[in-house]
Amino acid sequence: MENLELYEKVRSVPENAQKEIKGGRLKGMTDINPMWRIKKLTEEFGVCGIGWIPKIVRTWLDKGENNEVIASVEIELRVKVGGEWSEPIPGIGGSKAVVKEQNGVYTDDECYKKAYTDALSVACKALGMGADVYWNENTKYTAPPSAEPTRTAQRQTPGTQQKTKWARVNELLKESDLSISDVTDWIVKKYKKSIKINDLSDKQFEELMTALKKAIEGESGE
């Protein structure tokens, strides 16, 4: 299989598998029907359990703001290509288990199922699945745009505006063979929980950048 052969097959998402997100932090972005991913995995690799296998590695809970609780799931996805199994493709997903809503606190008994679906989407993204959607818009790892630019932002030119932590990490990754999965794995191992890059404290972010730079220097043999 050529390097981009699978990517080109699965990058495009049909209109009937896309839905605009109407509310919340991701308002205006696109939600991809999870069954579309199942269909593409089956088309390309075969029946689940025979041509592709998603293994749940671990599940855990984290406390969020306002006494909310986040359920997270880490999976490893293996796919069979040419009769050979791939190395595990990691994916970490999350969903709220305890949510503070307008009418009170709500406990979602399907939180782990939703977190698993999110984790599978992350692993599939590494294969290029749905790439056209992700290429054209921000993700939940990107800071949401402000309703109005701040005075500081108004005074700055586009080239000098402060970049998000995610953008700075992404720029650094372009200089190496490392992937975002390597970054999320490092965060989980370092802090014993999954934290979005933009939600890292300044100290945590500097620790991450230092570790990435050392890893890149190690790749180049410097």
C-alpha positions as CSV (number, residue, x, y, z in Angstrom):
1,M,0.0,0.0,0.0
2,E,1.3,3.4,-1.0
3,N,1.8,6.0,1.9
4,L,-1.2,8.1,1.0
5,E,-3.4,5.4,-0.6
6,L,-5.6,4.8,2.5
7,Y,-5.6,8.5,3.4
8,E,-7.0,9.5,0.0
9,K,-9.7,6.8,0.3
10,V,-11.0,7.9,3.7
11,R,-10.3,11.7,3.9
12,S,-13.7,12.8,2.4
13,V,-16.9,12.6,4.6
14,P,-20.3,12.5,2.8
15,E,-22.7,15.2,3.6
16,N,-25.2,12.8,5.2
17,A,-22.6,11.8,7.7
18,Q,-21.9,15.4,8.8
19,K,-23.9,17.5,11.2
20,E,-23.3,21.0,12.4
21,I,-22.9,21.4,16.1
22,K,-25.5,23.9,17.3
23,G,-24.3,24.7,20.8
24,G,-21.6,24.6,23.4
25,R,-17.9,25.3,23.0
26,L,-17.8,23.6,19.5
27,K,-20.8,25.5,18.1
28,G,-20.5,25.9,14.4
29,M,-18.1,23.0,13.9
30,T,-18.9,19.7,12.3
31,D,-19.8,16.4,14.1
32,I,-19.1,13.2,12.1
33,N,-21.5,10.3,12.5
34,P,-19.5,7.6,14.3
35,M,-21.1,4.9,12.3
36,W,-19.5,6.3,9.2
37,R,-16.1,5.5,10.7
38,I,-17.2,2.0,11.5
39,K,-18.3,1.6,7.9
40,K,-15.0,2.9,6.5
41,L,-13.0,0.6,8.9
42,T,-15.1,-2.3,7.7
43,E,-14.8,-1.4,4.1
44,E,-11.0,-1.0,4.2
45,F,-10.0,-3.7,6.7
46,G,-12.8,-6.2,7.2
47,V,-15.2,-7.2,10.0
48,C,-14.5,-5.8,13.4
49,G,-12.5,-8.4,15.4
50,I,-11.1,-9.9,12.2
51,G,-9.8,-7.0,10.1
52,W,-9.6,-4.4,12.8
53,I,-9.6,-4.5,16.6
54,P,-10.1,-1.7,19.1
55,K,-8.8,-2.6,22.5
56,I,-9.7,-0.6,25.6
57,V,-6.5,0.0,27.5
58,R,-7.9,1.9,30.5
59,T,-10.7,4.1,31.8
60,W,-10.6,6.8,34.4
61,L,-12.4,9.8,35.9
62,D,-11.1,13.3,36.5
63,K,-12.7,16.2,38.4
64,G,-13.5,19.3,36.4
65,E,-14.7,22.8,37.1
66,N,-18.0,23.3,39.1
67,N,-17.8,19.7,40.5
68,E,-18.2,18.2,37.1
69,V,-16.6,14.8,36.4
70,I,-14.9,13.8,33.1
71,A,-14.8,10.1,32.0
72,S,-11.9,9.2,29.8
73,V,-11.1,6.1,27.7
74,E,-7.7,5.1,26.2
75,I,-7.8,2.6,23.3
76,E,-5.4,0.9,21.0
77,L,-6.7,0.3,17.4
78,R,-5.0,-2.4,15.3
79,V,-5.8,-2.9,11.6
80,K,-4.8,-5.7,9.3
81,V,-3.2,-4.7,6.0
82,G,-1.9,-7.3,3.5
83,G,-2.5,-10.0,6.1
84,E,-0.3,-8.3,8.7
85,W,-1.5,-6.5,11.9
86,S,-0.4,-3.0,12.5
87,E,1.2,-1.7,15.6
88,P,-1.4,-0.2,18.0
89,I,-2.8,3.2,17.0
90,P,-3.5,5.1,20.2
91,G,-6.6,7.1,20.9
92,I,-7.8,9.0,24.0
93,G,-11.3,10.3,24.3
94,G,-13.4,11.9,26.9
95,S,-17.0,12.8,27.9
96,K,-18.7,14.3,30.9
97,A,-19.9,11.9,33.4
98,V,-21.3,14.4,35.8
99,V,-22.6,17.6,34.3
100,K,-23.9,20.8,36.0
101,E,-26.9,21.9,33.9
102,Q,-29.5,24.7,34.3
103,N,-31.9,22.4,36.1
104,G,-29.3,20.8,38.4
105,V,-26.6,18.1,38.3
106,Y,-27.0,15.3,35.7
107,T,-25.1,12.0,35.7
108,D,-24.6,10.5,32.3
109,D,-24.7,6.7,32.4
110,E,-23.4,6.5,28.8
111,C,-20.3,8.6,29.5
112,Y,-17.8,5.8,28.9
113,K,-19.6,4.8,25.7
114,K,-19.3,8.4,24.4
115,A,-15.7,8.6,25.6
116,Y,-14.9,5.3,23.7
117,T,-16.5,6.7,20.6
118,D,-14.4,9.8,20.9
119,A,-11.2,7.7,21.4
120,L,-11.9,5.7,18.3
121,S,-12.4,8.9,16.3
122,V,-8.9,10.0,17.5
123,A,-7.3,6.8,16.4
124,C,-9.1,6.9,13.1
125,K,-7.9,10.4,12.5
126,A,-4.3,9.1,12.5
127,L,-5.3,7.1,9.5
128,G,-6.6,10.2,7.7
129,M,-10.2,9.3,8.3
130,G,-12.4,12.5,7.9
131,A,-9.2,14.5,7.2
132,D,-11.0,17.0,5.0
133,V,-13.3,18.0,7.9
134,Y,-10.5,18.4,10.4
135,W,-8.3,20.2,7.9
136,N,-10.8,23.0,7.3
137,E,-11.8,23.9,10.8
138,N,-10.5,24.2,14.4
139,T,-10.9,21.4,16.9
140,K,-11.8,21.2,20.5
141,Y,-8.0,21.5,21.2
142,T,-8.0,25.0,19.7
143,A,-9.0,27.9,21.8
144,P,-12.5,29.3,20.8
145,P,-12.5,32.6,19.0
146,S,-13.5,35.6,21.1
147,A,-16.6,37.5,20.2
148,E,-14.5,40.7,20.1
149,P,-10.8,41.0,19.7
150,T,-9.0,42.4,22.8
151,R,-7.3,45.8,22.7
152,T,-4.0,44.0,22.7
153,A,-5.0,41.9,19.7
154,Q,-6.2,44.9,17.9
155,R,-2.9,46.6,18.2
156,Q,-1.0,43.5,16.9
157,T,-0.5,42.6,13.4
158,P,-1.6,39.0,12.4
159,G,2.0,37.8,12.4
160,T,2.6,39.0,16.0
161,Q,-0.6,37.8,17.6
162,Q,0.0,35.4,20.5
163,K,-0.4,31.8,19.3
164,T,-2.3,29.2,21.3
165,K,-0.4,26.5,23.2
166,W,-1.8,24.0,20.7
167,A,-0.5,26.0,17.7
168,R,3.0,26.3,19.3
169,V,3.1,22.5,19.9
170,N,1.9,21.8,16.3
171,E,4.6,24.0,14.9
172,L,7.2,22.1,16.8
173,L,5.8,18.7,15.7
174,K,6.3,19.7,12.1
175,E,10.0,19.7,12.7
176,S,10.0,16.1,13.8
177,D,8.6,12.6,13.4
178,L,6.6,13.0,16.6
179,S,2.8,13.0,16.5
180,I,0.0,14.5,18.7
181,S,-0.5,11.0,20.1
182,D,3.1,11.2,21.4
183,V,2.2,14.5,23.1
184,T,-1.0,13.2,24.7
185,D,0.8,10.1,25.9
186,W,3.5,12.3,27.5
187,I,0.9,14.4,29.3
188,V,-0.9,11.4,30.6
189,K,2.3,9.7,31.9
190,K,3.6,13.0,33.4
191,Y,0.5,14.2,35.1
192,K,-1.4,10.9,35.5
193,K,-4.4,12.3,33.7
194,S,-5.5,13.6,30.3
195,I,-5.3,17.4,29.9
196,K,-6.0,19.4,26.8
197,I,-2.9,21.2,25.6
198,N,-4.6,24.6,25.8
199,D,-5.6,23.8,29.4
200,L,-2.1,23.2,30.6
201,S,-0.7,25.6,33.1
202,D,2.2,27.8,32.0
203,K,4.5,25.7,34.0
204,Q,3.2,22.4,32.6
205,F,3.3,23.8,29.1
206,E,7.0,24.8,29.5
207,E,7.8,21.3,30.8
208,L,6.1,19.9,27.7
209,M,7.9,22.2,25.3
210,T,11.3,21.3,27.0
211,A,10.6,17.6,26.7
212,L,9.6,17.9,23.0
213,K,12.7,19.9,22.2
214,K,14.9,17.4,23.8
215,A,13.1,14.6,21.9
216,I,13.6,16.4,18.6
217,E,17.3,17.0,19.4
218,G,17.6,13.3,20.1
219,E,16.1,12.5,16.7
220,S,18.6,14.8,14.9
221,G,21.5,13.4,16.9
222,E,22.4,16.8,18.3
